[in-house]
Amino acid sequence: MNTPPRTDRGHDLRHHGDAEVRDSGAGLTDLAVNVRTGTPPAWLAERIAATLPGLAAYPDGRAARRAVAARHGLPEERVLLTSGAAEAFVLIARALAVRRPVVVHPQFTEPEAALRDAGHPVERVLLRAEDGFRLDPAAVPESADLVVLGNPTNPTSVLHPAAQLARLARPGRCLVVDEAFMDAVPGERESLAARTDLPGLVVLRSLTKTWGLAGLRIGYVLAPPETVAAMERAQPLWPVSSPALAAAEACMEPRALAEAEAAARTVAADRARLCEGLGARGLEYVRGAEGPFVLLRAPGAEALRDRLRTLGFAVRRGDTFPGLDRDWLRLAVRGEATTRSFLRALDEALGRG
């Protein structure tokens, strides 16, 4: 079978925010990547470093799996540890029998890329800016046997009501909800992670964003035992390293959960400050953002992005997301001082300085 292209209809599905800060962008203030700044915290780095003397032994994921299960109040057989959430998308594409997969866009592009690479034709449901990128469950074809969407959604920062997402679950369908940014939402409102009553529900979580572990690669899947078993059979042996397993176990502890909640509230305040600054400048952005990023629309955004780079700021282009065009940019939420500096640079880039 020939491998399908990783681009489709003009969208580069494998372009991600880190491309903005590699090479010539390494010295820029990073508003392109949604990893929380100042992470990992020292206590977590110490826990990870403590595993280094034991690297001669093969990884044993049992304790981390128990910790994740306990954190969500689930049995262990409903938990699968993965090398980041991105691996989970590959496992879903390769391990599950799929006839009509549907991806709700705009959203993280790796699910569609993984499905296409596995030979699946992918149907898109495109949410509209005019509707605030809010989901209408009726827009999803009834015959879809795999539905993928994010909550809160990257890049729109929309948090869909859990009750609305639950309407998409039904026997014979796998409903994949990417909750990679849910721990950045105070109280994790609208999470489906602990639900076991919805048929075919698969929830994906990542520990890389809140805890600054993008280079370590650690995430997990919460799903029915038969789905977990099928995905696990598709994994290579020892897919998660010992340092990553230690990080997963540590991030499930009560003090870590309390720290994540405090960070989520800080992000909410920082996001409100950024949105206020954008609104004061008459700029259009997606209202009601709940993730650690904001989606901005500005005619000529491609040139604006280039001008911001010359002023020291990297922002994420939006046109690689299906459903968006070159007028969109994604801005990561940062602290007050960085936001003030960015808004000054934005004024200059817009010719208002």
C-alpha positions as CSV (number, residue, x, y, z in Angstrom):
1,M,0.0,0.0,0.0
2,N,1.3,3.4,-0.9
3,T,1.7,5.9,2.0
4,P,-0.8,8.7,1.6
5,P,0.7,12.2,1.5
6,R,1.1,14.0,4.8
7,T,-0.3,17.2,3.3
8,D,-3.8,17.6,2.0
9,R,-5.8,20.4,0.4
10,G,-3.0,22.8,1.0
11,H,-2.6,22.1,4.7
12,D,0.7,20.8,6.0
13,L,-0.6,18.4,8.7
14,R,2.9,17.8,10.1
15,H,3.7,21.4,10.8
16,H,3.8,22.2,14.5
17,G,4.6,25.2,16.6
18,D,8.1,24.1,17.4
19,A,9.1,24.8,13.8
20,E,8.7,28.5,14.6
21,V,11.5,28.4,17.2
22,R,14.0,26.1,15.7
23,D,17.2,27.2,14.0
24,S,16.9,31.0,13.2
25,G,14.0,31.3,15.7
26,A,15.8,29.9,18.7
27,G,16.4,33.3,20.2
28,L,12.9,34.5,19.9
29,T,10.3,34.9,22.7
30,D,8.3,31.8,22.2
31,L,4.5,32.3,21.7
32,A,4.3,29.5,19.2
33,V,4.6,26.4,21.5
34,N,1.9,25.7,24.1
35,V,4.3,24.3,26.7
36,R,4.1,26.1,30.0
37,T,7.1,28.3,30.7
38,G,9.4,27.6,33.7
39,T,8.8,23.9,33.5
40,P,9.5,21.2,34.5
41,P,9.6,22.3,38.1
42,A,12.7,21.4,40.2
43,W,10.9,18.7,42.2
44,L,9.8,16.9,39.0
45,A,13.2,17.2,37.4
46,E,14.7,15.6,40.5
47,R,12.3,12.7,40.4
48,I,13.2,12.1,36.7
49,A,16.9,12.4,37.4
50,A,16.7,9.8,40.2
51,T,15.9,7.2,37.6
52,L,19.1,7.6,35.7
53,P,21.2,5.1,37.8
54,G,18.6,2.4,37.0
55,L,18.6,2.8,33.2
56,A,20.2,-0.6,32.8
57,A,16.9,-2.2,33.7
58,Y,14.0,-2.5,31.3
59,P,11.1,-0.1,32.1
60,D,8.3,-1.3,34.3
61,G,5.1,0.7,33.9
62,R,2.9,-1.0,36.5
63,A,3.3,1.6,39.2
64,A,2.7,4.5,36.8
65,R,-0.3,2.7,35.3
66,R,-1.8,2.2,38.8
67,A,-1.2,5.9,39.6
68,V,-3.0,7.1,36.5
69,A,-5.9,4.7,37.2
70,A,-6.2,5.9,40.8
71,R,-6.0,9.6,39.8
72,H,-9.1,9.1,37.5
73,G,-10.9,6.6,39.6
74,L,-10.6,3.9,36.9
75,P,-9.5,0.3,36.8
76,E,-6.0,-0.3,35.6
77,E,-7.2,-2.2,32.5
78,R,-8.7,1.0,31.2
79,V,-5.3,2.8,31.2
80,L,-2.6,2.7,28.5
81,L,0.7,4.6,28.9
82,T,2.1,6.1,25.6
83,S,5.1,7.9,24.3
84,G,3.1,11.2,24.3
85,A,-0.4,11.6,23.1
86,A,0.9,11.6,19.5
87,E,1.7,7.9,19.8
88,A,-1.8,7.2,20.8
89,F,-3.1,8.7,17.5
90,V,-0.8,6.3,15.6
91,L,-2.0,3.3,17.7
92,I,-5.7,4.2,17.1
93,A,-5.1,4.5,13.3
94,R,-3.2,1.2,13.1
95,A,-4.9,-1.0,15.7
96,L,-8.6,-0.2,15.4
97,A,-10.9,-1.4,12.6
98,V,-12.1,1.8,11.0
99,R,-14.4,2.2,8.0
100,R,-15.5,5.9,8.1
101,P,-13.2,8.1,10.2
102,V,-14.3,11.7,10.8
103,V,-12.0,14.4,12.2
104,V,-13.6,17.6,13.6
105,H,-11.5,20.6,12.5
106,P,-9.8,23.0,13.2
107,Q,-7.9,20.9,15.6
108,F,-4.5,19.3,16.3
109,T,-3.5,17.7,12.9
110,E,-1.7,14.6,14.1
111,P,-4.9,12.4,14.3
112,E,-5.7,13.0,10.6
113,A,-2.0,12.6,9.6
114,A,-1.8,9.3,11.4
115,L,-5.1,8.0,9.9
116,R,-3.9,9.0,6.4
117,D,-0.5,7.4,6.9
118,A,-2.4,4.1,7.9
119,G,-4.3,4.2,4.6
120,H,-7.6,5.5,5.9
121,P,-9.6,8.1,3.9
122,V,-10.5,10.9,6.3
123,E,-13.7,12.9,6.2
124,R,-13.7,16.3,7.8
125,V,-16.3,18.2,9.7
126,L,-15.2,21.9,9.6
127,L,-16.4,24.2,12.4
128,R,-17.1,27.8,11.4
129,A,-15.6,31.0,12.7
130,E,-19.1,32.5,12.4
131,D,-20.3,30.0,15.1
132,G,-17.3,30.6,17.3
133,F,-16.0,27.2,16.3
134,R,-18.6,25.6,18.5
135,L,-19.7,22.1,17.8
136,D,-23.1,21.0,16.5
137,P,-23.2,17.2,17.1
138,A,-25.7,16.9,14.3
139,A,-22.9,17.9,11.8
140,V,-21.1,14.6,12.5
141,P,-22.3,11.9,10.0
142,E,-24.4,9.2,11.7
143,S,-22.4,6.4,10.0
144,A,-19.0,7.6,11.2
145,D,-17.4,4.8,13.2
146,L,-14.5,6.9,14.5
147,V,-14.9,10.5,15.5
148,V,-11.9,12.6,16.7
149,L,-12.0,16.0,18.3
150,G,-10.1,18.0,20.9
151,N,-11.4,19.5,24.2
152,P,-10.3,22.2,24.8
153,T,-9.5,22.3,21.1
154,N,-6.1,23.3,19.7
155,P,-5.9,25.9,18.1
156,T,-9.3,27.5,18.8
157,S,-9.1,27.2,22.6
158,V,-12.8,26.3,22.6
159,L,-14.0,24.1,25.5
160,H,-17.0,22.1,24.3
161,P,-19.6,21.1,26.9
162,A,-19.2,17.5,28.1
163,A,-22.9,16.8,27.6
164,Q,-22.6,17.8,23.9
165,L,-19.7,15.5,23.3
166,A,-21.4,12.7,25.1
167,R,-24.2,12.9,22.4
168,L,-21.6,11.7,19.9
169,A,-21.0,8.4,21.7
170,R,-22.9,5.3,20.5
171,P,-22.4,1.5,20.1
172,G,-20.2,0.7,17.1
173,R,-18.4,4.0,17.2
174,C,-15.1,5.0,18.7
175,L,-15.3,8.6,20.1
176,V,-11.7,10.0,20.6
177,V,-11.5,13.1,22.7
178,D,-8.1,14.7,22.9
179,E,-7.8,16.3,26.4
180,A,-4.2,17.2,26.1
181,F,-4.9,20.7,27.4
182,M,-7.6,19.8,29.9
183,D,-5.3,20.1,32.9
184,A,-4.9,23.8,31.9
185,V,-8.6,24.3,32.6
186,P,-9.5,25.2,36.2
187,G,-11.3,22.3,37.7
188,E,-10.9,20.4,34.5
189,R,-14.5,21.4,33.6
190,E,-16.1,19.3,30.9
191,S,-13.7,16.5,31.1
192,L,-14.9,13.0,30.1
193,A,-11.8,11.2,31.6
194,A,-13.7,9.4,34.4
195,R,-16.7,8.4,32.3
196,T,-17.2,4.7,31.8
197,D,-20.8,4.8,30.7
198,L,-20.3,6.1,27.2
199,P,-19.8,3.4,24.6
200,G,-16.5,3.5,22.7
201,L,-15.1,6.6,24.5
202,V,-11.4,7.0,24.3
203,V,-9.8,10.0,26.2
204,L,-6.2,11.0,25.5
205,R,-4.1,12.9,28.0
206,S,-0.7,14.5,27.7
207,L,1.7,15.4,30.5
208,T,4.0,17.4,28.2
209,K,2.2,20.7,28.1
210,T,1.6,21.6,31.8
211,W,4.8,19.9,33.0
212,G,7.2,20.9,30.3
213,L,8.0,17.3,29.3
214,A,7.8,17.6,25.5
215,G,11.3,16.2,25.1
216,L,10.5,13.2,27.4
217,R,7.3,12.1,25.7
218,I,4.7,10.9,28.1
219,G,0.9,10.6,27.8
220,Y,-1.9,8.1,28.4
221,V,-5.1,6.7,27.0
222,L,-8.3,6.1,29.0
223,A,-10.6,3.6,27.2
224,P,-12.6,0.4,27.4
225,P,-10.4,-2.6,28.3
226,E,-10.8,-4.2,24.8
227,T,-9.7,-0.9,23.1
228,V,-6.7,-0.6,25.5
229,A,-5.7,-4.3,24.7
230,A,-5.9,-3.7,21.0
231,M,-3.8,-0.6,21.1
232,E,-1.3,-2.2,23.5
233,R,-0.8,-5.1,21.0
234,A,0.2,-2.5,18.4
235,Q,2.8,-0.9,20.6
236,P,6.5,-1.9,20.5
237,L,7.9,-3.5,23.6
238,W,8.8,-1.0,26.4
239,P,7.3,2.0,24.6
240,V,7.7,4.4,27.6
241,S,11.1,5.0,29.1
242,S,11.8,4.7,32.9
243,P,12.3,8.5,33.3
244,A,8.9,9.1,31.6
245,L,7.2,6.5,33.8
246,A,8.6,8.2,36.9
247,A,7.3,11.5,35.6
248,A,3.8,10.0,35.0
249,E,3.7,8.6,38.5
250,A,4.9,11.9,40.1
251,C,2.4,14.0,38.2
252,M,-0.5,11.9,39.6
253,E,0.3,12.8,43.2
254,P,-1.9,15.2,45.2
255,R,0.7,17.9,45.3
256,A,1.2,17.8,41.6
257,L,-2.5,18.0,40.9
258,A,-2.7,21.0,43.3
259,E,0.2,22.6,41.4
260,A,-1.5,22.0,38.1
261,E,-4.7,23.5,39.3
262,A,-2.9,26.6,40.6
263,A,-1.1,26.9,37.2
264,A,-4.5,26.6,35.4
265,R,-5.9,29.5,37.4
266,T,-2.7,31.6,36.6
267,V,-3.1,30.8,32.9
268,A,-6.7,31.9,33.0
269,A,-5.7,35.3,34.5
270,D,-2.9,35.7,32.0
271,R,-5.2,34.7,29.1
272,A,-7.7,37.3,30.2
273,R,-5.0,40.0,30.2
274,L,-3.9,39.0,26.6
275,C,-7.5,39.0,25.3
276,E,-8.1,42.4,26.9
277,G,-5.1,43.7,25.1
278,L,-6.2,42.3,21.8
279,G,-9.7,43.6,22.2
280,A,-8.4,47.1,23.1
281,R,-6.6,47.1,19.7
282,G,-9.8,46.2,17.9
283,L,-8.4,42.8,16.9
284,E,-10.6,39.8,16.3
285,Y,-10.0,36.7,18.3
286,V,-12.0,33.6,19.3
287,R,-14.0,34.5,22.3
288,G,-14.4,32.3,25.4
289,A,-11.0,30.8,25.1
290,E,-10.3,28.2,27.8
291,G,-6.9,26.8,26.8
292,P,-3.4,28.2,27.3
293,F,-3.6,29.8,23.8
294,V,-5.7,32.3,21.9
295,L,-6.6,32.2,18.2
296,L,-6.3,35.6,16.5
297,R,-7.6,36.6,13.0
298,A,-5.9,39.5,11.3
299,P,-5.9,40.2,7.5
300,G,-2.4,39.9,6.3
301,A,-1.4,37.7,9.3
302,E,1.4,36.1,7.3
303,A,3.2,39.5,7.0
304,L,2.3,40.3,10.6
305,R,3.9,37.1,11.8
306,D,7.1,38.0,9.9
307,R,7.2,41.5,11.4
308,L,6.7,40.1,14.9
309,R,9.7,37.8,14.3
310,T,11.9,40.8,13.5
311,L,10.7,42.3,16.7
312,G,11.7,39.2,18.7
313,F,8.4,37.2,19.0
314,A,7.5,33.8,17.4
315,V,3.8,33.1,16.9
316,R,2.1,30.0,15.4
317,R,0.8,30.3,11.8
318,G,-2.8,29.1,11.5
319,D,-3.1,28.1,7.9
320,T,-1.8,24.6,8.5
321,F,-5.0,23.8,10.4
322,P,-7.8,22.6,8.1
323,G,-10.6,25.1,8.4
324,L,-8.3,28.1,8.8
325,D,-6.5,30.2,6.2
326,R,-3.6,32.6,6.2
327,D,-5.4,35.2,8.2
328,W,-5.1,33.2,11.5
329,L,-2.4,33.1,14.1
330,R,-2.2,31.2,17.4
331,L,-0.7,32.9,20.5
332,A,0.5,31.0,23.5
333,V,-0.5,32.6,26.8
334,R,2.4,33.8,28.9
335,G,2.9,35.9,32.0
336,E,2.1,39.6,32.5
337,A,5.6,40.9,31.6
338,T,5.8,38.9,28.4
339,T,2.3,39.9,27.4
340,R,3.1,43.6,27.9
341,S,6.2,43.3,25.8
342,F,4.3,41.4,23.1
343,L,1.5,43.9,22.9
344,R,4.0,46.7,22.4
345,A,5.6,44.7,19.6
346,L,2.2,44.1,18.2
347,D,1.5,47.8,18.1
348,E,4.7,48.4,16.2
349,A,4.1,45.5,13.8
350,L,0.7,46.9,13.1
351,G,2.2,50.4,12.4
352,R,0.6,51.8,15.6
353,G,3.8,52.3,17.6
